[in-house]
Amino acid sequence: MMEWGTMSRAERDAAYNNSAAVKNSAALNAAREAASATFRAAHPDHLDLRYGPKERNTWDLFPAADPNAPCIVFIHGGYWQRNSKDQFANLIAGPYAHGWAGALPGYTLAPDASLTEIVTEINTALDWLAEHGLAHGIGGEVVLSGWSAGGHLTALCLGHQRVSAGLAISGVHELGPIRDTYLNEKLRLTDEEIVALSPLRLPVVAKPMAITYGTAELPPLVLDSRHLHGKRAEAHQPGALIPVPGADHFTIVHELRDADGVLTKQALLLA
């Protein structure tokens, strides 16, 4: 049990430092990035499609053979301040192997954008997909997914009219503690943002959303996932809570990458 109010700054930082908690995280990231580069090279026809004016306002689309197939939209993680969509392309490979389409939106990172602006960009990207997706072979139901910061953005953008269901992976769903850590040096969260952008403080969206975490993850991410599922269950909204045994913050995404992965199977149930 963490007593946040009595913890030192170093202890608070460590509570959210996934890279330090998983000793081989750099190798896992490098392997994912290499596999994603290979996946993008094999499917080059609909990459970096612009949805907005800023540098990172682009989509990577991977249409299925059937334009009416479901589509998994995957929002990358990195605590809203690191990484890019091209480093995560292989994570849609599991659903893609089952005949789904896949799509990954880019977004501006903090501190170049506030969290409010990042959320707006994701919703703008989904607006673009609603209008232009079919021209690129994507016309089926959209299951919105994301990992870490992307799990948070999934929960926040579940209400978009183009989205049918969600799959939030290892998300941060309460922003209050973040302000007390190193993460806020770039995020610069305001009081208003903590209230308006914490899924645990917001009304429940009446759509299915599965929520998942690895049992070897840091406690705040485990608790946020469990609490958000509990809040949704109290509101009688559908969606499984999926603890992935032994998975850490970086290996859990293998379950979406793999055709027979636990999260791939859960995604298939959502469309």
LODO-809872 format. One record per residue (C-alpha): residue in three letters; x, y, z. Coordinates in Angstrom, 3 decimals, decimal comma. Layout:
BEGIN
<node><nudo>ala</nudo><c1>X</c1><c2>Y</c2><c3>Z</c3></node>
...
This chain:
BEGIN
<node><nudo>met</nudo><c1>0,000</c1><c2>0,000</c2><c3>0,000</c3></node>
<node><nudo>met</nudo><c1>1,497</c1><c2>3,306</c2><c3>-1,105</c3></node>
<node><nudo>glu</nudo><c1>1,122</c1><c2>6,285</c2><c3>1,220</c3></node>
<node><nudo>trp</nudo><c1>1,547</c1><c2>8,960</c2><c3>-1,428</c3></node>
<node><nudo>gly</nudo><c1>1,470</c1><c2>11,861</c2><c3>1,006</c3></node>
<node><nudo>thr</nudo><c1>4,466</c1><c2>10,582</c2><c3>2,968</c3></node>
<node><nudo>met</nudo><c1>6,567</c1><c2>9,407</c2><c3>0,015</c3></node>
<node><nudo>ser</nudo><c1>9,705</c1><c2>11,266</c2><c3>-1,057</c3></node>
<node><nudo>arg</nudo><c1>9,999</c1><c2>12,762</c2><c3>-4,525</c3></node>
<node><nudo>ala</nudo><c1>12,372</c1><c2>9,955</c2><c3>-5,496</c3></node>
<node><nudo>glu</nudo><c1>9,841</c1><c2>7,353</c2><c3>-4,358</c3></node>
<node><nudo>arg</nudo><c1>7,066</c1><c2>9,074</c2><c3>-6,272</c3></node>
<node><nudo>asp</nudo><c1>9,192</c1><c2>9,205</c2><c3>-9,405</c3></node>
<node><nudo>ala</nudo><c1>10,019</c1><c2>5,516</c2><c3>-9,076</c3></node>
<node><nudo>ala</nudo><c1>6,325</c1><c2>4,657</c2><c3>-8,716</c3></node>
<node><nudo>tyr</nudo><c1>5,772</c1><c2>5,699</c2><c3>-12,341</c3></node>
<node><nudo>asn</nudo><c1>9,171</c1><c2>4,901</c2><c3>-13,883</c3></node>
<node><nudo>asn</nudo><c1>8,440</c1><c2>1,849</c2><c3>-15,995</c3></node>
<node><nudo>ser</nudo><c1>11,784</c1><c2>1,932</c2><c3>-17,789</c3></node>
<node><nudo>ala</nudo><c1>13,673</c1><c2>1,648</c2><c3>-14,513</c3></node>
<node><nudo>ala</nudo><c1>11,312</c1><c2>-1,020</c2><c3>-13,185</c3></node>
<node><nudo>val</nudo><c1>11,822</c1><c2>-3,307</c2><c3>-16,206</c3></node>
<node><nudo>lys</nudo><c1>15,561</c1><c2>-3,885</c2><c3>-16,528</c3></node>
<node><nudo>asn</nudo><c1>15,467</c1><c2>-5,092</c2><c3>-20,155</c3></node>
<node><nudo>ser</nudo><c1>13,044</c1><c2>-2,394</c2><c3>-21,311</c3></node>
<node><nudo>ala</nudo><c1>15,564</c1><c2>-0,894</c2><c3>-23,742</c3></node>
<node><nudo>ala</nudo><c1>16,012</c1><c2>-4,230</c2><c3>-25,506</c3></node>
<node><nudo>leu</nudo><c1>12,263</c1><c2>-4,826</c2><c3>-25,612</c3></node>
<node><nudo>asn</nudo><c1>11,696</c1><c2>-1,375</c2><c3>-27,093</c3></node>
<node><nudo>ala</nudo><c1>14,421</c1><c2>-1,862</c2><c3>-29,684</c3></node>
<node><nudo>ala</nudo><c1>12,937</c1><c2>-5,183</c2><c3>-30,782</c3></node>
<node><nudo>arg</nudo><c1>9,473</c1><c2>-3,628</c2><c3>-31,119</c3></node>
<node><nudo>glu</nudo><c1>10,819</c1><c2>-0,710</c2><c3>-33,129</c3></node>
<node><nudo>ala</nudo><c1>12,706</c1><c2>-3,025</c2><c3>-35,501</c3></node>
<node><nudo>ala</nudo><c1>9,647</c1><c2>-5,220</c2><c3>-36,011</c3></node>
<node><nudo>ser</nudo><c1>7,510</c1><c2>-2,130</c2><c3>-36,607</c3></node>
<node><nudo>ala</nudo><c1>9,914</c1><c2>-0,849</c2><c3>-39,272</c3></node>
<node><nudo>thr</nudo><c1>9,664</c1><c2>-4,217</c2><c3>-41,012</c3></node>
<node><nudo>phe</nudo><c1>5,854</c1><c2>-4,173</c2><c3>-40,800</c3></node>
<node><nudo>arg</nudo><c1>5,640</c1><c2>-0,649</c2><c3>-42,244</c3></node>
<node><nudo>ala</nudo><c1>8,048</c1><c2>-1,539</c2><c3>-45,050</c3></node>
<node><nudo>ala</nudo><c1>5,819</c1><c2>-4,465</c2><c3>-45,979</c3></node>
<node><nudo>his</nudo><c1>2,691</c1><c2>-2,252</c2><c3>-46,042</c3></node>
<node><nudo>pro</nudo><c1>3,845</c1><c2>1,109</c2><c3>-47,452</c3></node>
<node><nudo>asp</nudo><c1>0,793</c1><c2>2,333</c2><c3>-49,344</c3></node>
<node><nudo>his</nudo><c1>-1,075</c1><c2>4,391</c2><c3>-46,713</c3></node>
<node><nudo>leu</nudo><c1>1,604</c1><c2>5,846</c2><c3>-44,427</c3></node>
<node><nudo>asp</nudo><c1>1,972</c1><c2>9,365</c2><c3>-43,008</c3></node>
<node><nudo>leu</nudo><c1>-1,419</c1><c2>10,597</c2><c3>-44,218</c3></node>
<node><nudo>arg</nudo><c1>-1,989</c1><c2>14,100</c2><c3>-42,897</c3></node>
<node><nudo>tyr</nudo><c1>-5,009</c1><c2>14,815</c2><c3>-40,667</c3></node>
<node><nudo>gly</nudo><c1>-3,893</c1><c2>18,168</c2><c3>-39,198</c3></node>
<node><nudo>pro</nudo><c1>-1,358</c1><c2>20,980</c2><c3>-39,568</c3></node>
<node><nudo>lys</nudo><c1>1,308</c1><c2>19,942</c2><c3>-37,069</c3></node>
<node><nudo>glu</nudo><c1>4,298</c1><c2>17,748</c2><c3>-37,888</c3></node>
<node><nudo>arg</nudo><c1>3,019</c1><c2>14,677</c2><c3>-36,060</c3></node>
<node><nudo>asn</nudo><c1>-0,611</c1><c2>15,031</c2><c3>-37,219</c3></node>
<node><nudo>thr</nudo><c1>-0,447</c1><c2>11,993</c2><c3>-39,501</c3></node>
<node><nudo>trp</nudo><c1>-1,944</c1><c2>8,511</c2><c3>-39,761</c3></node>
<node><nudo>asp</nudo><c1>-0,451</c1><c2>5,162</c2><c3>-40,696</c3></node>
<node><nudo>leu</nudo><c1>-3,237</c1><c2>3,010</c2><c3>-42,148</c3></node>
<node><nudo>phe</nudo><c1>-3,139</c1><c2>-0,700</c2><c3>-42,838</c3></node>
<node><nudo>pro</nudo><c1>-6,395</c1><c2>-1,605</c2><c3>-44,602</c3></node>
<node><nudo>ala</nudo><c1>-7,684</c1><c2>-5,158</c2><c3>-44,694</c3></node>
<node><nudo>ala</nudo><c1>-8,748</c1><c2>-7,029</c2><c3>-47,824</c3></node>
<node><nudo>asp</nudo><c1>-12,363</c1><c2>-6,293</c2><c3>-46,842</c3></node>
<node><nudo>pro</nudo><c1>-13,052</c1><c2>-2,555</c2><c3>-46,477</c3></node>
<node><nudo>asn</nudo><c1>-15,879</c1><c2>-3,377</c2><c3>-44,069</c3></node>
<node><nudo>ala</nudo><c1>-13,599</c1><c2>-5,347</c2><c3>-41,740</c3></node>
<node><nudo>pro</nudo><c1>-13,211</c1><c2>-4,031</c2><c3>-38,185</c3></node>
<node><nudo>cys</nudo><c1>-10,257</c1><c2>-1,716</c2><c3>-37,588</c3></node>
<node><nudo>ile</nudo><c1>-8,071</c1><c2>-1,503</c2><c3>-34,526</c3></node>
<node><nudo>val</nudo><c1>-6,809</c1><c2>2,031</c2><c3>-33,960</c3></node>
<node><nudo>phe</nudo><c1>-3,729</c1><c2>1,953</c2><c3>-31,736</c3></node>
<node><nudo>ile</nudo><c1>-2,497</c1><c2>5,032</c2><c3>-29,843</c3></node>
<node><nudo>his</nudo><c1>1,153</c1><c2>4,819</c2><c3>-28,857</c3></node>
<node><nudo>gly</nudo><c1>2,491</c1><c2>5,398</c2><c3>-25,368</c3></node>
<node><nudo>gly</nudo><c1>5,463</c1><c2>7,175</c2><c3>-23,829</c3></node>
<node><nudo>tyr</nudo><c1>3,851</c1><c2>9,243</c2><c3>-21,055</c3></node>
<node><nudo>trp</nudo><c1>2,570</c1><c2>11,753</c2><c3>-23,655</c3></node>
<node><nudo>gln</nudo><c1>6,141</c1><c2>12,997</c2><c3>-24,176</c3></node>
<node><nudo>arg</nudo><c1>8,111</c1><c2>10,241</c2><c3>-25,953</c3></node>
<node><nudo>asn</nudo><c1>7,966</c1><c2>7,881</c2><c3>-28,937</c3></node>
<node><nudo>ser</nudo><c1>6,090</c1><c2>7,997</c2><c3>-32,251</c3></node>
<node><nudo>lys</nudo><c1>3,466</c1><c2>5,966</c2><c3>-34,086</c3></node>
<node><nudo>asp</nudo><c1>5,956</c1><c2>4,330</c2><c3>-36,470</c3></node>
<node><nudo>gln</nudo><c1>7,644</c1><c2>2,582</c2><c3>-33,517</c3></node>
<node><nudo>phe</nudo><c1>4,438</c1><c2>0,654</c2><c3>-32,697</c3></node>
<node><nudo>ala</nudo><c1>3,126</c1><c2>-0,522</c2><c3>-36,073</c3></node>
<node><nudo>asn</nudo><c1>3,742</c1><c2>-4,202</c2><c3>-35,374</c3></node>
<node><nudo>leu</nudo><c1>1,359</c1><c2>-4,108</c2><c3>-32,406</c3></node>
<node><nudo>ile</nudo><c1>-1,658</c1><c2>-4,239</c2><c3>-34,727</c3></node>
<node><nudo>ala</nudo><c1>-0,291</c1><c2>-7,450</c2><c3>-36,264</c3></node>
<node><nudo>gly</nudo><c1>-2,449</c1><c2>-9,738</c2><c3>-34,095</c3></node>
<node><nudo>pro</nudo><c1>-5,840</c1><c2>-8,407</c2><c3>-35,231</c3></node>
<node><nudo>tyr</nudo><c1>-4,425</c1><c2>-7,810</c2><c3>-38,730</c3></node>
<node><nudo>ala</nudo><c1>-3,670</c1><c2>-11,537</c2><c3>-39,008</c3></node>
<node><nudo>his</nudo><c1>-7,373</c1><c2>-12,190</c2><c3>-38,390</c3></node>
<node><nudo>gly</nudo><c1>-8,459</c1><c2>-10,013</c2><c3>-41,302</c3></node>
<node><nudo>trp</nudo><c1>-8,808</c1><c2>-6,707</c2><c3>-39,439</c3></node>
<node><nudo>ala</nudo><c1>-7,546</c1><c2>-3,348</c2><c3>-40,601</c3></node>
<node><nudo>gly</nudo><c1>-5,182</c1><c2>-1,365</c2><c3>-38,400</c3></node>
<node><nudo>ala</nudo><c1>-4,391</c1><c2>2,312</c2><c3>-37,964</c3></node>
<node><nudo>leu</nudo><c1>-2,019</c1><c2>4,374</c2><c3>-35,833</c3></node>
<node><nudo>pro</nudo><c1>-2,377</c1><c2>8,125</c2><c3>-35,285</c3></node>
<node><nudo>gly</nudo><c1>0,531</c1><c2>10,382</c2><c3>-34,457</c3></node>
<node><nudo>tyr</nudo><c1>0,208</c1><c2>13,284</c2><c3>-32,050</c3></node>
<node><nudo>thr</nudo><c1>2,293</c1><c2>16,202</c2><c3>-30,806</c3></node>
<node><nudo>leu</nudo><c1>4,301</c1><c2>15,442</c2><c3>-27,676</c3></node>
<node><nudo>ala</nudo><c1>4,589</c1><c2>17,471</c2><c3>-24,474</c3></node>
<node><nudo>pro</nudo><c1>5,883</c1><c2>20,095</c2><c3>-23,877</c3></node>
<node><nudo>asp</nudo><c1>5,140</c1><c2>21,164</c2><c3>-27,470</c3></node>
<node><nudo>ala</nudo><c1>1,487</c1><c2>20,378</c2><c3>-26,763</c3></node>
<node><nudo>ser</nudo><c1>-0,488</c1><c2>20,367</c2><c3>-23,538</c3></node>
<node><nudo>leu</nudo><c1>-2,406</c1><c2>17,242</c2><c3>-22,603</c3></node>
<node><nudo>thr</nudo><c1>-5,594</c1><c2>19,096</c2><c3>-23,516</c3></node>
<node><nudo>glu</nudo><c1>-4,179</c1><c2>19,712</c2><c3>-26,989</c3></node>
<node><nudo>ile</nudo><c1>-3,062</c1><c2>16,082</c2><c3>-27,334</c3></node>
<node><nudo>val</nudo><c1>-6,584</c1><c2>14,848</c2><c3>-26,571</c3></node>
<node><nudo>thr</nudo><c1>-7,957</c1><c2>17,307</c2><c3>-29,134</c3></node>
<node><nudo>glu</nudo><c1>-5,515</c1><c2>15,988</c2><c3>-31,733</c3></node>
<node><nudo>ile</nudo><c1>-6,635</c1><c2>12,379</c2><c3>-31,205</c3></node>
<node><nudo>asn</nudo><c1>-10,270</c1><c2>13,381</c2><c3>-31,590</c3></node>
<node><nudo>thr</nudo><c1>-9,380</c1><c2>15,375</c2><c3>-34,717</c3></node>
<node><nudo>ala</nudo><c1>-7,575</c1><c2>12,320</c2><c3>-36,088</c3></node>
<node><nudo>leu</nudo><c1>-10,713</c1><c2>10,232</c2><c3>-35,505</c3></node>
<node><nudo>asp</nudo><c1>-12,763</c1><c2>12,914</c2><c3>-37,273</c3></node>
<node><nudo>trp</nudo><c1>-10,451</c1><c2>12,536</c2><c3>-40,267</c3></node>
<node><nudo>leu</nudo><c1>-10,757</c1><c2>8,747</c2><c3>-40,177</c3></node>
<node><nudo>ala</nudo><c1>-14,550</c1><c2>9,023</c2><c3>-40,152</c3></node>
<node><nudo>glu</nudo><c1>-14,446</c1><c2>11,236</c2><c3>-43,241</c3></node>
<node><nudo>his</nudo><c1>-11,571</c1><c2>9,747</c2><c3>-45,221</c3></node>
<node><nudo>gly</nudo><c1>-11,023</c1><c2>6,221</c2><c3>-43,937</c3></node>
<node><nudo>leu</nudo><c1>-13,190</c1><c2>4,500</c2><c3>-46,533</c3></node>
<node><nudo>ala</nudo><c1>-11,192</c1><c2>6,109</c2><c3>-49,341</c3></node>
<node><nudo>his</nudo><c1>-8,226</c1><c2>4,182</c2><c3>-47,934</c3></node>
<node><nudo>gly</nudo><c1>-10,131</c1><c2>0,933</c2><c3>-47,470</c3></node>
<node><nudo>ile</nudo><c1>-11,161</c1><c2>1,382</c2><c3>-43,827</c3></node>
<node><nudo>gly</nudo><c1>-14,910</c1><c2>1,459</c2><c3>-43,356</c3></node>
<node><nudo>gly</nudo><c1>-15,719</c1><c2>-1,050</c2><c3>-40,621</c3></node>
<node><nudo>glu</nudo><c1>-16,202</c1><c2>-0,691</c2><c3>-36,889</c3></node>
<node><nudo>val</nudo><c1>-13,359</c1><c2>0,957</c2><c3>-34,985</c3></node>
<node><nudo>val</nudo><c1>-12,010</c1><c2>-0,534</c2><c3>-31,782</c3></node>
<node><nudo>leu</nudo><c1>-9,876</c1><c2>2,151</c2><c3>-30,141</c3></node>
<node><nudo>ser</nudo><c1>-6,846</c1><c2>0,854</c2><c3>-28,271</c3></node>
<node><nudo>gly</nudo><c1>-3,635</c1><c2>2,170</c2><c3>-26,802</c3></node>
<node><nudo>trp</nudo><c1>-0,872</c1><c2>1,415</c2><c3>-24,364</c3></node>
<node><nudo>ser</nudo><c1>0,297</c1><c2>3,412</c2><c3>-21,329</c3></node>
<node><nudo>ala</nudo><c1>-0,400</c1><c2>7,062</c2><c3>-22,241</c3></node>
<node><nudo>gly</nudo><c1>-2,287</c1><c2>5,599</c2><c3>-25,185</c3></node>
<node><nudo>gly</nudo><c1>-4,436</c1><c2>3,608</c2><c3>-22,761</c3></node>
<node><nudo>his</nudo><c1>-5,345</c1><c2>6,877</c2><c3>-21,049</c3></node>
<node><nudo>leu</nudo><c1>-6,151</c1><c2>8,496</c2><c3>-24,409</c3></node>
<node><nudo>thr</nudo><c1>-8,260</c1><c2>5,464</c2><c3>-25,330</c3></node>
<node><nudo>ala</nudo><c1>-10,411</c1><c2>5,924</c2><c3>-22,246</c3></node>
<node><nudo>leu</nudo><c1>-10,740</c1><c2>9,664</c2><c3>-22,885</c3></node>
<node><nudo>cys</nudo><c1>-11,650</c1><c2>9,341</c2><c3>-26,579</c3></node>
<node><nudo>leu</nudo><c1>-13,946</c1><c2>6,317</c2><c3>-26,294</c3></node>
<node><nudo>gly</nudo><c1>-16,912</c1><c2>8,627</c2><c3>-26,732</c3></node>
<node><nudo>his</nudo><c1>-15,959</c1><c2>9,660</c2><c3>-30,269</c3></node>
<node><nudo>gln</nudo><c1>-18,749</c1><c2>8,816</c2><c3>-32,703</c3></node>
<node><nudo>arg</nudo><c1>-16,428</c1><c2>6,777</c2><c3>-34,970</c3></node>
<node><nudo>val</nudo><c1>-15,457</c1><c2>4,471</c2><c3>-32,091</c3></node>
<node><nudo>ser</nudo><c1>-17,510</c1><c2>1,361</c2><c3>-31,288</c3></node>
<node><nudo>ala</nudo><c1>-15,477</c1><c2>-0,060</c2><c3>-28,389</c3></node>
<node><nudo>gly</nudo><c1>-12,181</c1><c2>0,302</c2><c3>-26,561</c3></node>
<node><nudo>leu</nudo><c1>-9,225</c1><c2>-1,713</c2><c3>-25,286</c3></node>
<node><nudo>ala</nudo><c1>-7,154</c1><c2>0,250</c2><c3>-22,749</c3></node>
<node><nudo>ile</nudo><c1>-3,745</c1><c2>-1,314</c2><c3>-22,063</c3></node>
<node><nudo>ser</nudo><c1>-1,796</c1><c2>-0,328</c2><c3>-18,929</c3></node>
<node><nudo>gly</nudo><c1>-3,274</c1><c2>3,141</c2><c3>-18,837</c3></node>
<node><nudo>val</nudo><c1>-2,880</c1><c2>5,995</c2><c3>-16,363</c3></node>
<node><nudo>his</nudo><c1>-6,444</c1><c2>6,961</c2><c3>-15,472</c3></node>
<node><nudo>glu</nudo><c1>-5,911</c1><c2>9,339</c2><c3>-12,536</c3></node>
<node><nudo>leu</nudo><c1>-3,616</c1><c2>12,271</c2><c3>-13,245</c3></node>
<node><nudo>gly</nudo><c1>-3,396</c1><c2>13,796</c2><c3>-9,769</c3></node>
<node><nudo>pro</nudo><c1>-0,277</c1><c2>11,892</c2><c3>-8,662</c3></node>
<node><nudo>ile</nudo><c1>1,479</c1><c2>12,567</c2><c3>-11,982</c3></node>
<node><nudo>arg</nudo><c1>1,869</c1><c2>16,212</c2><c3>-11,029</c3></node>
<node><nudo>asp</nudo><c1>4,048</c1><c2>15,136</c2><c3>-8,089</c3></node>
<node><nudo>thr</nudo><c1>6,571</c1><c2>13,308</c2><c3>-10,320</c3></node>
<node><nudo>tyr</nudo><c1>9,249</c1><c2>13,920</c2><c3>-12,941</c3></node>
<node><nudo>leu</nudo><c1>6,628</c1><c2>13,402</c2><c3>-15,629</c3></node>
<node><nudo>asn</nudo><c1>5,105</c1><c2>16,799</c2><c3>-14,957</c3></node>
<node><nudo>glu</nudo><c1>8,269</c1><c2>18,678</c2><c3>-15,949</c3></node>
<node><nudo>lys</nudo><c1>7,051</c1><c2>18,453</c2><c3>-19,552</c3></node>
<node><nudo>leu</nudo><c1>3,325</c1><c2>17,903</c2><c3>-19,037</c3></node>
<node><nudo>arg</nudo><c1>2,799</c1><c2>20,936</c2><c3>-16,788</c3></node>
<node><nudo>leu</nudo><c1>-0,660</c1><c2>19,766</c2><c3>-15,798</c3></node>
<node><nudo>thr</nudo><c1>-3,111</c1><c2>22,366</c2><c3>-14,559</c3></node>
<node><nudo>asp</nudo><c1>-5,719</c1><c2>21,824</c2><c3>-11,849</c3></node>
<node><nudo>glu</nudo><c1>-8,369</c1><c2>21,998</c2><c3>-14,549</c3></node>
<node><nudo>glu</nudo><c1>-6,681</c1><c2>19,351</c2><c3>-16,692</c3></node>
<node><nudo>ile</nudo><c1>-6,354</c1><c2>16,940</c2><c3>-13,776</c3></node>
<node><nudo>val</nudo><c1>-10,111</c1><c2>17,125</c2><c3>-13,271</c3></node>
<node><nudo>ala</nudo><c1>-11,147</c1><c2>17,220</c2><c3>-16,936</c3></node>
<node><nudo>leu</nudo><c1>-8,704</c1><c2>14,613</c2><c3>-18,289</c3></node>
<node><nudo>ser</nudo><c1>-8,666</c1><c2>11,931</c2><c3>-15,570</c3></node>
<node><nudo>pro</nudo><c1>-10,972</c1><c2>9,118</c2><c3>-16,735</c3></node>
<node><nudo>leu</nudo><c1>-11,559</c1><c2>8,129</c2><c3>-13,111</c3></node>
<node><nudo>arg</nudo><c1>-13,116</c1><c2>11,547</c2><c3>-12,477</c3></node>
<node><nudo>leu</nudo><c1>-15,350</c1><c2>11,593</c2><c3>-15,557</c3></node>
<node><nudo>pro</nudo><c1>-18,779</c1><c2>10,138</c2><c3>-16,385</c3></node>
<node><nudo>val</nudo><c1>-18,633</c1><c2>6,617</c2><c3>-17,759</c3></node>
<node><nudo>val</nudo><c1>-18,934</c1><c2>6,301</c2><c3>-21,543</c3></node>
<node><nudo>ala</nudo><c1>-21,715</c1><c2>3,900</c2><c3>-22,523</c3></node>
<node><nudo>lys</nudo><c1>-19,679</c1><c2>1,708</c2><c3>-24,853</c3></node>
<node><nudo>pro</nudo><c1>-17,824</c1><c2>-1,563</c2><c3>-24,294</c3></node>
<node><nudo>met</nudo><c1>-14,239</c1><c2>-1,169</c2><c3>-23,116</c3></node>
<node><nudo>ala</nudo><c1>-11,915</c1><c2>-3,936</c2><c3>-22,015</c3></node>
<node><nudo>ile</nudo><c1>-9,194</c1><c2>-2,873</c2><c3>-19,570</c3></node>
<node><nudo>thr</nudo><c1>-5,955</c1><c2>-4,752</c2><c3>-19,109</c3></node>
<node><nudo>tyr</nudo><c1>-2,690</c1><c2>-4,647</c2><c3>-17,186</c3></node>
<node><nudo>gly</nudo><c1>0,229</c1><c2>-6,958</c2><c3>-16,503</c3></node>
<node><nudo>thr</nudo><c1>0,459</c1><c2>-8,487</c2><c3>-13,062</c3></node>
<node><nudo>ala</nudo><c1>4,164</c1><c2>-7,489</c2><c3>-12,921</c3></node>
<node><nudo>glu</nudo><c1>3,447</c1><c2>-3,795</c2><c3>-13,552</c3></node>
<node><nudo>leu</nudo><c1>3,999</c1><c2>-0,930</c2><c3>-11,153</c3></node>
<node><nudo>pro</nudo><c1>1,199</c1><c2>-0,567</c2><c3>-8,556</c3></node>
<node><nudo>pro</nudo><c1>-0,288</c1><c2>2,760</c2><c3>-9,792</c3></node>
<node><nudo>leu</nudo><c1>-0,970</c1><c2>1,346</c2><c3>-13,251</c3></node>
<node><nudo>val</nudo><c1>-2,475</c1><c2>-1,829</c2><c3>-11,827</c3></node>
<node><nudo>leu</nudo><c1>-4,695</c1><c2>0,136</c2><c3>-9,463</c3></node>
<node><nudo>asp</nudo><c1>-5,797</c1><c2>2,659</c2><c3>-12,096</c3></node>
<node><nudo>ser</nudo><c1>-6,905</c1><c2>-0,158</c2><c3>-14,392</c3></node>
<node><nudo>arg</nudo><c1>-8,739</c1><c2>-1,975</c2><c3>-11,621</c3></node>
<node><nudo>his</nudo><c1>-10,423</c1><c2>1,193</c2><c3>-10,376</c3></node>
<node><nudo>leu</nudo><c1>-11,570</c1><c2>2,256</c2><c3>-13,834</c3></node>
<node><nudo>his</nudo><c1>-13,026</c1><c2>-1,163</c2><c3>-14,475</c3></node>
<node><nudo>gly</nudo><c1>-14,779</c1><c2>-1,006</c2><c3>-11,106</c3></node>
<node><nudo>lys</nudo><c1>-16,233</c1><c2>2,412</c2><c3>-11,914</c3></node>
<node><nudo>arg</nudo><c1>-17,526</c1><c2>1,144</c2><c3>-15,241</c3></node>
<node><nudo>ala</nudo><c1>-18,920</c1><c2>-2,029</c2><c3>-13,688</c3></node>
<node><nudo>glu</nudo><c1>-20,840</c1><c2>0,025</c2><c3>-11,131</c3></node>
<node><nudo>ala</nudo><c1>-22,388</c1><c2>1,869</c2><c3>-14,079</c3></node>
<node><nudo>his</nudo><c1>-23,291</c1><c2>-1,492</c2><c3>-15,685</c3></node>
<node><nudo>gln</nudo><c1>-21,096</c1><c2>-0,892</c2><c3>-18,718</c3></node>
<node><nudo>pro</nudo><c1>-19,594</c1><c2>-3,920</c2><c3>-20,493</c3></node>
<node><nudo>gly</nudo><c1>-15,934</c1><c2>-4,786</c2><c3>-20,816</c3></node>
<node><nudo>ala</nudo><c1>-13,620</c1><c2>-7,352</c2><c3>-19,288</c3></node>
<node><nudo>leu</nudo><c1>-10,841</c1><c2>-6,684</c2><c3>-16,770</c3></node>
<node><nudo>ile</nudo><c1>-7,850</c1><c2>-8,665</c2><c3>-18,008</c3></node>
<node><nudo>pro</nudo><c1>-4,846</c1><c2>-9,146</c2><c3>-15,716</c3></node>
<node><nudo>val</nudo><c1>-2,131</c1><c2>-10,720</c2><c3>-17,891</c3></node>
<node><nudo>pro</nudo><c1>-0,152</c1><c2>-13,078</c2><c3>-15,649</c3></node>
<node><nudo>gly</nudo><c1>3,540</c1><c2>-12,255</c2><c3>-15,396</c3></node>
<node><nudo>ala</nudo><c1>3,440</c1><c2>-9,470</c2><c3>-17,977</c3></node>
<node><nudo>asp</nudo><c1>5,301</c1><c2>-6,241</c2><c3>-17,280</c3></node>
<node><nudo>his</nudo><c1>4,696</c1><c2>-2,827</c2><c3>-18,807</c3></node>
<node><nudo>phe</nudo><c1>6,606</c1><c2>-3,724</c2><c3>-21,968</c3></node>
<node><nudo>thr</nudo><c1>5,797</c1><c2>-7,393</c2><c3>-22,519</c3></node>
<node><nudo>ile</nudo><c1>2,029</c1><c2>-6,975</c2><c3>-22,182</c3></node>
<node><nudo>val</nudo><c1>1,824</c1><c2>-5,569</c2><c3>-25,713</c3></node>
<node><nudo>his</nudo><c1>3,086</c1><c2>-8,880</c2><c3>-27,101</c3></node>
<node><nudo>glu</nudo><c1>-0,433</c1><c2>-10,134</c2><c3>-26,400</c3></node>
<node><nudo>leu</nudo><c1>-1,760</c1><c2>-7,747</c2><c3>-29,078</c3></node>
<node><nudo>arg</nudo><c1>1,147</c1><c2>-8,297</c2><c3>-31,452</c3></node>
<node><nudo>asp</nudo><c1>0,615</c1><c2>-12,060</c2><c3>-31,602</c3></node>
<node><nudo>ala</nudo><c1>-2,249</c1><c2>-13,611</c2><c3>-33,572</c3></node>
<node><nudo>asp</nudo><c1>-3,066</c1><c2>-15,912</c2><c3>-30,639</c3></node>
<node><nudo>gly</nudo><c1>-2,368</c1><c2>-13,311</c2><c3>-27,932</c3></node>
<node><nudo>val</nudo><c1>-4,737</c1><c2>-12,732</c2><c3>-25,025</c3></node>
<node><nudo>leu</nudo><c1>-5,385</c1><c2>-9,138</c2><c3>-26,086</c3></node>
<node><nudo>thr</nudo><c1>-5,834</c1><c2>-10,033</c2><c3>-29,734</c3></node>
<node><nudo>lys</nudo><c1>-8,560</c1><c2>-12,459</c2><c3>-28,664</c3></node>
<node><nudo>gln</nudo><c1>-10,165</c1><c2>-9,773</c2><c3>-26,512</c3></node>
<node><nudo>ala</nudo><c1>-10,089</c1><c2>-7,285</c2><c3>-29,389</c3></node>
<node><nudo>leu</nudo><c1>-11,831</c1><c2>-9,771</c2><c3>-31,651</c3></node>
<node><nudo>leu</nudo><c1>-14,655</c1><c2>-10,021</c2><c3>-29,109</c3></node>
<node><nudo>leu</nudo><c1>-15,215</c1><c2>-6,258</c2><c3>-29,146</c3></node>
<node><nudo>ala</nudo><c1>-16,321</c1><c2>-5,932</c2><c3>-32,795</c3></node>
